[in-house]
Amino acid sequence: MGSSGGTWTNARVPAPLFCRVLTKVGVAGGAVYVAYDQGLLGNGEKGSEVLSKAKAAIPPAVDEWMKYFGWELPAPPKIEFSPSQAWNSGVQTTMSALSVAPSRAQEYTQRGWQYVRDLTK
């Protein structure tokens, strides 16, 4: 190969770009590891338990850091979220959509054929 057609062996990745990518991959990998280690990737009951533990542990830690740095943050909003309820709601919605799929498919097929017949008249 001539000098005009470069090869992959000569390609260099800039160091700052490599460091950013490596940092992002490390943070993402760490987040997945912590989520797995704490049981967030398990069933809904375990996720709900971990969430309640986090709700109990985070506010005192934030208060301590605010006092340390002298910051004042607004009060956090109250969020009532149940992972098991969200999961159950998603499953119910999916099953409902799947149960009506055959009749909807038949209805849409009939509409499509009627549209084609109307176009060919």
N, CA, C and O atoms as a GROMACS GRO file, in nm:
protein
  484
    1MET      N    1   0.084  -0.118   0.000
    1MET     CA    2   0.000   0.000   0.000
    1MET      C    3   0.088   0.123   0.000
    1MET      O    4   0.195   0.127   0.061
    2GLY      N    5   0.039   0.222  -0.069
    2GLY     CA    6   0.114   0.347  -0.077
    2GLY      C    7   0.090   0.433   0.045
    2GLY      O    8   0.020   0.394   0.138
    3SER      N    9   0.149   0.550   0.043
    3SER     CA   10   0.135   0.639   0.157
    3SER      C   11  -0.002   0.703   0.163
    3SER      O   12  -0.043   0.752   0.268
    4SER      N   13  -0.077   0.704   0.048
    4SER     CA   14  -0.208   0.768   0.049
    4SER      C   15  -0.315   0.679   0.112
    4SER      O   16  -0.413   0.731   0.164
    5GLY      N   17  -0.298   0.548   0.110
    5GLY     CA   18  -0.398   0.459   0.169
    5GLY      C   19  -0.352   0.415   0.306
    5GLY      O   20  -0.277   0.318   0.318
    6GLY      N   21  -0.398   0.484   0.412
    6GLY     CA   22  -0.354   0.453   0.548
    6GLY      C   23  -0.404   0.317   0.594
    6GLY      O   24  -0.497   0.262   0.536
    7THR      N   25  -0.344   0.267   0.694
    7THR     CA   26  -0.386   0.139   0.752
    7THR      C   27  -0.432   0.163   0.894
    7THR      O   28  -0.405   0.267   0.953
    8TRP      N   29  -0.503   0.065   0.948
    8TRP     CA   30  -0.554   0.076   1.084
    8TRP      C   31  -0.443   0.071   1.187
    8TRP      O   32  -0.458   0.121   1.299
    9THR      N   33  -0.332   0.011   1.151
    9THR     CA   34  -0.223   0.002   1.249
    9THR      C   35  -0.160   0.137   1.276
    9THR      O   36  -0.099   0.157   1.381
   10ASN      N   37  -0.176   0.229   1.183
   10ASN     CA   38  -0.118   0.363   1.201
   10ASN      C   39  -0.213   0.458   1.273
   10ASN      O   40  -0.172   0.566   1.315
   11ALA      N   41  -0.341   0.419   1.288
   11ALA     CA   42  -0.441   0.506   1.351
   11ALA      C   43  -0.413   0.516   1.500
   11ALA      O   44  -0.382   0.418   1.566
   12ARG      N   45  -0.424   0.638   1.551
   12ARG     CA   46  -0.404   0.662   1.694
   12ARG      C   47  -0.527   0.730   1.751
   12ARG      O   48  -0.585   0.819   1.689
   13VAL      N   49  -0.566   0.686   1.867
   13VAL     CA   50  -0.679   0.746   1.937
   13VAL      C   51  -0.622   0.852   2.030
   13VAL      O   52  -0.530   0.824   2.107
   14PRO      N   53  -0.676   0.975   2.025
   14PRO     CA   54  -0.626   1.079   2.116
   14PRO      C   55  -0.644   1.038   2.262
   14PRO      O   56  -0.747   0.980   2.298
   15ALA      N   57  -0.547   1.067   2.344
   15ALA     CA   58  -0.548   1.026   2.485
   15ALA      C   59  -0.669   1.080   2.562
   15ALA      O   60  -0.730   1.004   2.637
   16PRO      N   61  -0.708   1.209   2.546
   16PRO     CA   62  -0.825   1.258   2.622
   16PRO      C   63  -0.953   1.183   2.585
   16PRO      O   64  -1.035   1.154   2.672
   17LEU      N   65  -0.971   1.152   2.457
   17LEU     CA   66  -1.088   1.078   2.414
   17LEU      C   67  -1.088   0.940   2.476
   17LEU      O   68  -1.192   0.893   2.525
   18PHE      N   69  -0.975   0.874   2.474
   18PHE     CA   70  -0.963   0.740   2.532
   18PHE      C   71  -0.994   0.743   2.682
   18PHE      O   72  -1.062   0.654   2.732
   19CYS      N   73  -0.946   0.845   2.751
   19CYS     CA   74  -0.971   0.857   2.896
   19CYS      C   75  -1.119   0.880   2.924
   19CYS      O   76  -1.174   0.824   3.018
   20ARG      N   77  -1.184   0.963   2.841
   20ARG     CA   78  -1.327   0.988   2.861
   20ARG      C   79  -1.408   0.861   2.841
   20ARG      O   80  -1.497   0.829   2.920
   21VAL      N   81  -1.376   0.789   2.732
   21VAL     CA   82  -1.449   0.666   2.705
   21VAL      C   83  -1.425   0.564   2.816
   21VAL      O   84  -1.518   0.497   2.861
   22LEU      N   85  -1.302   0.553   2.859
   22LEU     CA   86  -1.267   0.459   2.965
   22LEU      C   87  -1.339   0.497   3.096
   22LEU      O   88  -1.386   0.409   3.168
   23THR      N   89  -1.347   0.625   3.125
   23THR     CA   90  -1.416   0.671   3.246
   23THR      C   91  -1.565   0.638   3.238
   23THR      O   92  -1.623   0.590   3.335
   24LYS      N   93  -1.627   0.666   3.124
   24LYS     CA   94  -1.770   0.639   3.108
   24LYS      C   95  -1.800   0.490   3.120
   24LYS      O   96  -1.897   0.450   3.184
   25VAL      N   97  -1.715   0.407   3.059
   25VAL     CA   98  -1.734   0.263   3.067
   25VAL      C   99  -1.718   0.216   3.213
   25VAL      O  100  -1.792   0.130   3.260
   26GLY      N  101  -1.621   0.273   3.282
   26GLY     CA  102  -1.599   0.237   3.422
   26GLY      C  103  -1.716   0.275   3.510
   26GLY      O  104  -1.757   0.197   3.596
   27VAL      N  105  -1.770   0.395   3.490
   27VAL     CA  106  -1.884   0.440   3.571
   27VAL      C  107  -2.007   0.353   3.540
   27VAL      O  108  -2.078   0.312   3.632
   28ALA      N  109  -2.032   0.326   3.413
   28ALA     CA  110  -2.146   0.242   3.377
   28ALA      C  111  -2.130   0.101   3.433
   28ALA      O  112  -2.225   0.044   3.486
   29GLY      N  113  -2.011   0.046   3.422
   29GLY     CA  114  -1.986  -0.087   3.476
   29GLY      C  115  -2.002  -0.090   3.626
   29GLY      O  116  -2.058  -0.185   3.681
   30GLY      N  117  -1.954   0.013   3.694
   30GLY     CA  118  -1.969   0.022   3.838
   30GLY      C  119  -2.115   0.032   3.880
   30GLY      O  120  -2.157  -0.028   3.978
   31ALA      N  121  -2.192   0.109   3.803
   31ALA     CA  122  -2.334   0.123   3.835
   31ALA      C  123  -2.408  -0.010   3.819
   31ALA      O  124  -2.492  -0.045   3.901
   32VAL      N  125  -2.375  -0.083   3.714
   32VAL     CA  126  -2.437  -0.215   3.694
   32VAL      C  127  -2.396  -0.310   3.805
   32VAL      O  128  -2.479  -0.386   3.855
   33TYR      N  129  -2.269  -0.306   3.845
   33TYR     CA  130  -2.222  -0.394   3.952
   33TYR      C  131  -2.294  -0.363   4.083
   33TYR      O  132  -2.339  -0.454   4.152
   34VAL      N  133  -2.305  -0.234   4.118
   34VAL     CA  134  -2.372  -0.196   4.243
   34VAL      C  135  -2.519  -0.236   4.238
   34VAL      O  136  -2.574  -0.286   4.336
   35ALA      N  137  -2.584  -0.214   4.124
   35ALA     CA  138  -2.724  -0.252   4.111
   35ALA      C  139  -2.741  -0.402   4.129
   35ALA      O  140  -2.835  -0.447   4.196
   36TYR      N  141  -2.652  -0.481   4.071
   36TYR     CA  142  -2.660  -0.626   4.085
   36TYR      C  143  -2.628  -0.668   4.228
   36TYR      O  144  -2.696  -0.753   4.285
   37ASP      N  145  -2.526  -0.607   4.287
   37ASP     CA  146  -2.482  -0.643   4.422
   37ASP      C  147  -2.590  -0.611   4.526
   37ASP      O  148  -2.607  -0.685   4.623
   38GLN      N  149  -2.663  -0.502   4.506
   38GLN     CA  150  -2.767  -0.463   4.601
   38GLN      C  151  -2.900  -0.534   4.576
   38GLN      O  152  -2.994  -0.518   4.655
   39GLY      N  153  -2.909  -0.610   4.469
   39GLY     CA  154  -3.031  -0.686   4.442
   39GLY      C  155  -3.134  -0.611   4.361
   39GLY      O  156  -3.250  -0.653   4.356
   40LEU      N  157  -3.096  -0.501   4.297
   40LEU     CA  158  -3.193  -0.426   4.219
   40LEU      C  159  -3.233  -0.497   4.090
   40LEU      O  160  -3.337  -0.467   4.032
   41LEU      N  161  -3.152  -0.591   4.046
   41LEU     CA  162  -3.184  -0.663   3.923
   41LEU      C  163  -3.262  -0.790   3.951
   41LEU      O  164  -3.283  -0.872   3.861
   42GLY      N  165  -3.304  -0.809   4.075
   42GLY     CA  166  -3.380  -0.927   4.112
   42GLY      C  167  -3.529  -0.902   4.094
   42GLY      O  168  -3.570  -0.828   4.004
   43ASN      N  169  -3.608  -0.965   4.179
   43ASN     CA  170  -3.753  -0.949   4.167
   43ASN      C  171  -3.799  -0.815   4.224
   43ASN      O  172  -3.719  -0.741   4.282
   44GLY      N  173  -3.926  -0.783   4.206
   44GLY     CA  174  -3.980  -0.655   4.248
   44GLY      C  175  -3.979  -0.635   4.398
   44GLY      O  176  -3.962  -0.523   4.446
   45GLU      N  177  -3.997  -0.744   4.473
   45GLU     CA  178  -3.998  -0.734   4.619
   45GLU      C  179  -3.861  -0.688   4.670
   45GLU      O  180  -3.851  -0.599   4.755
   46LYS      N  181  -3.755  -0.748   4.616
   46LYS     CA  182  -3.619  -0.713   4.657
   46LYS      C  183  -3.587  -0.569   4.617
   46LYS      O  184  -3.525  -0.496   4.693
   47GLY      N  185  -3.630  -0.529   4.497
   47GLY     CA  186  -3.607  -0.392   4.451
   47GLY      C  187  -3.677  -0.291   4.539
   47GLY      O  188  -3.622  -0.185   4.569
   48SER      N  189  -3.799  -0.324   4.581
   48SER     CA  190  -3.874  -0.235   4.670
   48SER      C  191  -3.805  -0.222   4.805
   48SER      O  192  -3.801  -0.114   4.864
   49GLU      N  193  -3.751  -0.333   4.853
   49GLU     CA  194  -3.679  -0.332   4.981
   49GLU      C  195  -3.554  -0.244   4.972
   49GLU      O  196  -3.526  -0.165   5.063
   50VAL      N  197  -3.479  -0.259   4.864
   50VAL     CA  198  -3.357  -0.179   4.846
   50VAL      C  199  -3.392  -0.031   4.832
   50VAL      O  200  -3.322   0.055   4.886
   51LEU      N  201  -3.501   0.000   4.761
   51LEU     CA  202  -3.543   0.138   4.744
   51LEU      C  203  -3.580   0.201   4.878
   51LEU      O  204  -3.546   0.316   4.904
   52SER      N  205  -3.648   0.126   4.963
   52SER     CA  206  -3.684   0.180   5.094
   52SER      C  207  -3.560   0.202   5.180
   52SER      O  208  -3.554   0.299   5.256
   53LYS      N  209  -3.459   0.113   5.168
   53LYS     CA  210  -3.333   0.134   5.240
   53LYS      C  211  -3.264   0.260   5.192
   53LYS      O  212  -3.210   0.337   5.272
   54ALA      N  213  -3.265   0.282   5.059
   54ALA     CA  214  -3.202   0.401   5.004
   54ALA      C  215  -3.274   0.527   5.049
   54ALA      O  216  -3.210   0.628   5.079
   55LYS      N  217  -3.407   0.521   5.054
   55LYS     CA  218  -3.485   0.637   5.100
   55LYS      C  219  -3.449   0.672   5.244
   55LYS      O  220  -3.449   0.790   5.282
   56ALA      N  221  -3.419   0.571   5.324
   56ALA     CA  222  -3.385   0.595   5.464
   56ALA      C  223  -3.242   0.644   5.481
   56ALA      O  224  -3.213   0.720   5.573
   57ALA      N  225  -3.151   0.602   5.393
   57ALA     CA  226  -3.009   0.634   5.411
   57ALA      C  227  -2.966   0.763   5.343
   57ALA      O  228  -2.875   0.830   5.392
   58ILE      N  229  -3.027   0.799   5.233
   58ILE     CA  230  -2.979   0.913   5.155
   58ILE      C  231  -3.004   1.048   5.222
   58ILE      O  232  -2.912   1.129   5.225
   59PRO      N  233  -3.124   1.077   5.276
   59PRO     CA  234  -3.144   1.209   5.336
   59PRO      C  235  -3.045   1.245   5.446
   59PRO      O  236  -2.995   1.358   5.447
   60PRO      N  237  -3.013   1.155   5.542
   60PRO     CA  238  -2.914   1.194   5.642
   60PRO      C  239  -2.776   1.222   5.582
   60PRO      O  240  -2.706   1.312   5.627
   61ALA      N  241  -2.738   1.145   5.481
   61ALA     CA  242  -2.608   1.168   5.416
   61ALA      C  243  -2.607   1.303   5.345
   61ALA      O  244  -2.508   1.375   5.351
   62VAL      N  245  -2.716   1.338   5.278
   62VAL     CA  246  -2.724   1.467   5.208
   62VAL      C  247  -2.720   1.580   5.310
   62VAL      O  248  -2.652   1.680   5.288
   63ASP      N  249  -2.792   1.566   5.420
   63ASP     CA  250  -2.790   1.669   5.524
   63ASP      C  251  -2.649   1.690   5.579
   63ASP      O  252  -2.607   1.804   5.601
   64GLU      N  253  -2.578   1.581   5.600
   64GLU     CA  254  -2.442   1.592   5.652
   64GLU      C  255  -2.351   1.666   5.555
   64GLU      O  256  -2.272   1.751   5.596
   65TRP      N  257  -2.361   1.634   5.427
   65TRP     CA  258  -2.278   1.702   5.327
   65TRP      C  259  -2.318   1.849   5.311
   65TRP      O  260  -2.232   1.934   5.288
   66MET      N  261  -2.448   1.879   5.323
   66MET     CA  262  -2.491   2.019   5.313
   66MET      C  263  -2.433   2.100   5.429
   66MET      O  264  -2.389   2.213   5.409
   67LYS      N  265  -2.432   2.043   5.548
   67LYS     CA  266  -2.373   2.113   5.663
   67LYS      C  267  -2.223   2.131   5.644
   67LYS      O  268  -2.167   2.235   5.678
   68TYR      N  269  -2.158   2.029   5.589
   68TYR     CA  270  -2.013   2.034   5.568
   68TYR      C  271  -1.975   2.143   5.470
   68TYR      O  272  -1.880   2.218   5.494
   69PHE      N  273  -2.048   2.154   5.359
   69PHE     CA  274  -2.017   2.252   5.256
   69PHE      C  275  -2.087   2.385   5.278
   69PHE      O  276  -2.054   2.483   5.211
   70GLY      N  277  -2.184   2.391   5.368
   70GLY     CA  278  -2.256   2.515   5.394
   70GLY      C  279  -2.361   2.546   5.288
   70GLY      O  280  -2.398   2.662   5.270
   71TRP      N  281  -2.409   2.445   5.220
   71TRP     CA  282  -2.511   2.464   5.117
   71TRP      C  283  -2.650   2.447   5.177
   71TRP      O  284  -2.667   2.384   5.281
   72GLU      N  285  -2.748   2.504   5.107
   72GLU     CA  286  -2.886   2.485   5.147
   72GLU      C  287  -2.965   2.442   5.025
   72GLU      O  288  -2.972   2.515   4.926
   73LEU      N  289  -3.024   2.324   5.031
   73LEU     CA  290  -3.102   2.270   4.920
   73LEU      C  291  -3.249   2.274   4.955
   73LEU      O  292  -3.286   2.265   5.072
   74PRO      N  293  -3.334   2.286   4.853
   74PRO     CA  294  -3.479   2.278   4.881
   74PRO      C  295  -3.516   2.137   4.925
   74PRO      O  296  -3.444   2.041   4.898
   75ALA      N  297  -3.628   2.126   4.991
   75ALA     CA  298  -3.674   1.995   5.038
   75ALA      C  299  -3.706   1.906   4.917
   75ALA      O  300  -3.766   1.952   4.820
   76PRO      N  301  -3.666   1.780   4.924
   76PRO     CA  302  -3.695   1.691   4.810
   76PRO      C  303  -3.843   1.657   4.804
   76PRO      O  304  -3.909   1.649   4.908
   77PRO      N  305  -3.896   1.638   4.685
   77PRO     CA  306  -4.038   1.602   4.674
   77PRO      C  307  -4.062   1.461   4.725
   77PRO      O  308  -3.974   1.375   4.718
   78LYS      N  309  -4.180   1.438   4.774
   78LYS     CA  310  -4.217   1.304   4.820
   78LYS      C  311  -4.260   1.222   4.699
   78LYS      O  312  -4.350   1.261   4.625
   79ILE      N  313  -4.196   1.108   4.680
   79ILE     CA  314  -4.226   1.022   4.566
   79ILE      C  315  -4.268   0.887   4.619
   79ILE      O  316  -4.194   0.820   4.690
   80GLU      N  317  -4.387   0.848   4.584
   80GLU     CA  318  -4.436   0.716   4.622
   80GLU      C  319  -4.425   0.628   4.497
   80GLU      O  320  -4.503   0.643   4.403
   81PHE      N  321  -4.330   0.537   4.498
   81PHE     CA  322  -4.307   0.451   4.382
   81PHE      C  323  -4.284   0.310   4.431
   81PHE      O  324  -4.201   0.285   4.518
   82SER      N  325  -4.357   0.218   4.374
   82SER     CA  326  -4.342   0.078   4.408
   82SER      C  327  -4.296   0.002   4.284
   82SER      O  328  -4.374  -0.013   4.190
   83PRO      N  329  -4.171  -0.045   4.281
   83PRO     CA  330  -4.125  -0.119   4.162
   83PRO      C  331  -4.213  -0.240   4.131
   83PRO      O  332  -4.236  -0.270   4.014
   84SER      N  333  -4.261  -0.309   4.233
   84SER     CA  334  -4.344  -0.426   4.206
   84SER      C  335  -4.477  -0.385   4.142
   84SER      O  336  -4.526  -0.454   4.053
   85GLN      N  337  -4.535  -0.274   4.186
   85GLN     CA  338  -4.659  -0.226   4.125
   85GLN      C  339  -4.634  -0.182   3.982
   85GLN      O  340  -4.716  -0.209   3.894
   86ALA      N  341  -4.522  -0.114   3.956
   86ALA     CA  342  -4.489  -0.070   3.820
   86ALA      C  343  -4.469  -0.191   3.730
   86ALA      O  344  -4.515  -0.193   3.616
   87TRP      N  345  -4.401  -0.292   3.782
   87TRP     CA  346  -4.379  -0.414   3.705
   87TRP      C  347  -4.512  -0.482   3.674
   87TRP      O  348  -4.538  -0.521   3.561
   88ASN      N  349  -4.596  -0.496   3.776
   88ASN     CA  350  -4.726  -0.561   3.757
   88ASN      C  351  -4.812  -0.484   3.657
   88ASN      O  352  -4.880  -0.545   3.574
   89SER      N  353  -4.809  -0.353   3.664
   89SER     CA  354  -4.886  -0.271   3.571
   89SER      C  355  -4.837  -0.293   3.428
   89SER      O  356  -4.918  -0.304   3.336
   90GLY      N  357  -4.705  -0.300   3.408
   90GLY     CA  358  -4.650  -0.324   3.275
   90GLY      C  359  -4.688  -0.461   3.222
   90GLY      O  360  -4.720  -0.476   3.105
   91VAL      N  361  -4.683  -0.561   3.309
   91VAL     CA  362  -4.720  -0.696   3.267
   91VAL      C  363  -4.868  -0.701   3.231
   91VAL      O  364  -4.905  -0.762   3.130
   92GLN      N  365  -4.953  -0.639   3.311
   92GLN     CA  366  -5.096  -0.639   3.282
   92GLN      C  367  -5.127  -0.568   3.151
   92GLN      O  368  -5.210  -0.615   3.074
   93THR      N  369  -5.061  -0.456   3.125
   93THR     CA  370  -5.083  -0.383   3.000
   93THR      C  371  -5.039  -0.467   2.880
   93THR      O  372  -5.108  -0.471   2.779
   94THR      N  373  -4.924  -0.532   2.893
   94THR     CA  374  -4.875  -0.617   2.784
   94THR      C  375  -4.969  -0.734   2.758
   94THR      O  376  -5.001  -0.763   2.642
   95MET      N  377  -5.012  -0.800   2.862
   95MET     CA  378  -5.103  -0.913   2.845
   95MET      C  379  -5.237  -0.869   2.786
   95MET      O  380  -5.295  -0.940   2.704
   96SER      N  381  -5.285  -0.753   2.827
   96SER     CA  382  -5.410  -0.701   2.771
   96SER      C  383  -5.395  -0.675   2.621
   96SER      O  384  -5.483  -0.709   2.543
   97ALA      N  385  -5.283  -0.615   2.582
   97ALA     CA  386  -5.259  -0.587   2.440
   97ALA      C  387  -5.247  -0.718   2.361
   97ALA      O  388  -5.298  -0.727   2.249
   98LEU      N  389  -5.181  -0.818   2.418
   98LEU     CA  390  -5.167  -0.946   2.350
   98LEU      C  391  -5.300  -1.019   2.339
   98LEU      O  392  -5.323  -1.090   2.242
   99SER      N  393  -5.388  -1.002   2.438
   99SER     CA  394  -5.516  -1.074   2.435
   99SER      C  395  -5.608  -1.017   2.327
   99SER      O  396  -5.688  -1.092   2.270
  100VAL      N  397  -5.601  -0.889   2.297
  100VAL     CA  398  -5.687  -0.831   2.194
  100VAL      C  399  -5.618  -0.828   2.057
  100VAL      O  400  -5.679  -0.785   1.959
  101ALA      N  401  -5.494  -0.870   2.049
  101ALA     CA  402  -5.418  -0.864   1.923
  101ALA      C  403  -5.485  -0.942   1.810
  101ALA      O  404  -5.493  -0.889   1.699
  102PRO      N  405  -5.533  -1.065   1.831
  102PRO     CA  406  -5.594  -1.137   1.718
  102PRO      C  407  -5.717  -1.066   1.661
  102PRO      O  408  -5.733  -1.056   1.539
  103SER      N  409  -5.805  -1.016   1.749
  103SER     CA  410  -5.925  -0.948   1.698
  103SER      C  411  -5.888  -0.815   1.631
  103SER      O  412  -5.948  -0.778   1.531
  104ARG      N  413  -5.789  -0.745   1.686
  104ARG     CA  414  -5.744  -0.620   1.623
  104ARG      C  415  -5.680  -0.648   1.488
  104ARG      O  416  -5.700  -0.572   1.393
  105ALA      N  417  -5.602  -0.754   1.479
  105ALA     CA  418  -5.538  -0.788   1.352
  105ALA      C  419  -5.645  -0.819   1.247
  105ALA      O  420  -5.633  -0.777   1.132
  106GLN      N  421  -5.749  -0.891   1.287
  106GLN     CA  422  -5.857  -0.922   1.193
  106GLN      C  423  -5.928  -0.794   1.150
  106GLN      O  424  -5.958  -0.775   1.032
  107GLU      N  425  -5.955  -0.706   1.246
  107GLU     CA  426  -6.023  -0.580   1.215
  107GLU      C  427  -5.940  -0.495   1.120
  107GLU      O  428  -5.994  -0.441   1.023
  108TYR      N  429  -5.809  -0.483   1.147
  108TYR     CA  430  -5.724  -0.401   1.062
  108TYR      C  431  -5.707  -0.463   0.923
  108TYR      O  432  -5.694  -0.392   0.824
  109THR      N  433  -5.708  -0.597   0.916
  109THR     CA  434  -5.698  -0.663   0.787
  109THR      C  435  -5.824  -0.636   0.705
  109THR      O  436  -5.816  -0.608   0.585
  110GLN      N  437  -5.939  -0.643   0.768
  110GLN     CA  438  -6.065  -0.614   0.697
  110GLN      C  439  -6.066  -0.469   0.648
  110GLN      O  440  -6.107  -0.442   0.535
  111ARG      N  441  -6.022  -0.377   0.732
  111ARG     CA  442  -6.016  -0.236   0.689
  111ARG      C  443  -5.921  -0.218   0.572
  111ARG      O  444  -5.950  -0.144   0.478
  112GLY      N  445  -5.808  -0.286   0.577
  112GLY     CA  446  -5.709  -0.276   0.469
  112GLY      C  447  -5.764  -0.329   0.338
  112GLY      O  448  -5.748  -0.266   0.234
  113TRP      N  449  -5.830  -0.445   0.343
  113TRP     CA  450  -5.889  -0.500   0.220
  113TRP      C  451  -5.999  -0.410   0.168
  113TRP      O  452  -6.012  -0.392   0.047
  114GLN      N  453  -6.078  -0.354   0.256
  114GLN     CA  454  -6.185  -0.263   0.213
  114GLN      C  455  -6.124  -0.139   0.146
  114GLN      O  456  -6.177  -0.091   0.046
  115TYR      N  457  -6.016  -0.088   0.200
  115TYR     CA  458  -5.949   0.028   0.142
  115TYR      C  459  -5.898  -0.005   0.002
  115TYR      O  460  -5.912   0.076  -0.090
  116VAL      N  461  -5.838  -0.123  -0.015
  116VAL     CA  462  -5.787  -0.165  -0.145
  116VAL      C  463  -5.903  -0.182  -0.243
  116VAL      O  464  -5.892  -0.142  -0.359
  117ARG      N  465  -6.015  -0.241  -0.198
  117ARG     CA  466  -6.131  -0.257  -0.286
  117ARG      C  467  -6.184  -0.121  -0.328
  117ARG      O  468  -6.221  -0.103  -0.445
  118ASP      N  469  -6.190  -0.025  -0.236
  118ASP     CA  470  -6.239   0.109  -0.270
  118ASP      C  471  -6.148   0.178  -0.371
  118ASP      O  472  -6.196   0.253  -0.456
  119LEU      N  473  -6.017   0.153  -0.362
  119LEU     CA  474  -5.924   0.214  -0.457
  119LEU      C  475  -5.937   0.155  -0.597
  119LEU      O  476  -5.916   0.224  -0.696
  120THR      N  477  -5.972   0.028  -0.604
  120THR     CA  478  -5.980  -0.038  -0.735
  120THR      C  479  -6.114  -0.021  -0.802
  120THR      O  480  -6.129  -0.066  -0.916
  121LYS      N  481  -6.211   0.040  -0.740
  121LYS     CA  482  -6.344   0.063  -0.803
  121LYS      C  483  -6.336   0.168  -0.909
  121LYS      O  484  -6.437   0.200  -0.972
   0.00000   0.00000   0.00000
